[in-house]
Amino acid sequence: MSSSQPQRFLETIEGMRDELVQMTSDLIRFRTDRLTGTDFKASVDYMTDRLQQAGLSVDVYEVPREEMREAEEPGSNYRGLGLAGPIAPRYNAIAVKKGSGGGKSLHLNGHYCIVTPTGQWSADPFEPRVADGRLIGRGACDMKSGLAMIVGALNAVQRESVRLRGDVIVSVTVDTHFGGDLGAGYV
């Protein structure tokens, strides 16, 4: 990068503010509660679409049922936190943007699952809103905005025609709040 490129890159990202707020808001609307989430597949599909638009190839992996059986056992973390029925299917994605070669690779990981919202919310935690310049909603900072920023940075790389020598690998995972055995640990 020339000395003016980093500044231009940062300006590009700053110009994406509304787009990033919208992407984070979209992710907040997905009900990806670690115990009873119903939108795991929809959330991964949304991220897949955004990563592909940023120029990455993406593969989605459903965690096989046999891998999830241990998590459904009576003494598991899931049961200890109140899971009554079977665990909903779990999905992870791995995306790659190939570099030109000769550089180090960078792996970025983010999770889309959330801790169960408590009754202390003054509004629907899955309906994002902006108040006092802050985006509020379940998972806004842990870590749905982080996922949006990963995509935003990759979009800025694409828009500014930044040439990467190394590969960029992005993993979008589930079950971080249980040690990641069905998410990052699985992939």
C-alpha positions, 0 to 999 in steps of 0.5 A: 500500500502507498502512504495514502492507501491506508487513509483511503481504506479507512475512509472507505470503511467510514463511508460504509457506516449505514451499510454496516449498521444495516448488516448488524441489524439484520443479524440481530433479527436472527434468533440464534439463541444458544439453546433454542435458536431457530435461525441458525441456518438462516443466519449462516445463509445470510453470512454466506451471501454477504461473504460471496458478495465480498469475493470469497468462496464459501462452504457451509457445514452442518454438524452431523447428528452423531457429533451433537449427541454428546451435547444432548446427554443428561450431564451436558452444558446444554441440559445444565442450562435448561435445554429440554428437547433435542439440539437444533441443527448447527451450521458453520461456514468457512470462506476463503479469499485467495491471495496472489501467493507469497504472503501469510494467510489471515484467519478471522473467526466470528460466532453468530450464537447468542446467550439467552436474553433475560427479561431485563430488556425494555424492548424486543431484544431481536428488534434492533434500534439506534439510541444515542448513536449506539445500536442496541439489540441482542448480540450487537456487540457479541458478536454480530457487529464483529461479523458485519465488520469482517464483511465490511473490511473485506468489502473495503479490500474489494472496493479499493482493489487491495491486492492480497498476497496471502489468503484470507480465511473467515469462519462463521461458527456457532456454540462459542458459549459452550467451548465451541465443540460444535462450532470452531472446535468442529471446523 
